[in-house]
Amino acid sequence: MSTKRKVYIPTEAEDKALTRAAQADRDNPPLTDAELARMRPAREVLPRLVGEKAAQALLRPRGRPALPEGQRKVTLNMRCDRDVVEAFKATGDGWQTRINDVLRAYAKSHRMLPGR
């Protein structure tokens, strides 16, 4: 079961009604072209507002650092027998890593991997 959110695309009439409602909202009026032109990227304005050190902390990339190209995992879509997948899933979190480990062990035992 996918946990991905489904995107609802409104009809043209619904989109127009949403736009009219947004434009009529006095608490949140649409930005003017002049306001949009004055906007600056956060990396330009944050150092002045919060200081250089705090700005660097706010702007630093989130998450794990990217691995070198040769070490990155690849996304794979493949078909497997249901009972095999269910058996791995039943082992809990990390089941996909365990499948990778099994495939790696097979590839090593059959000398399919170069010196790794």
Beta strands, then each sheet from edge to edge (+ up, - down):
end
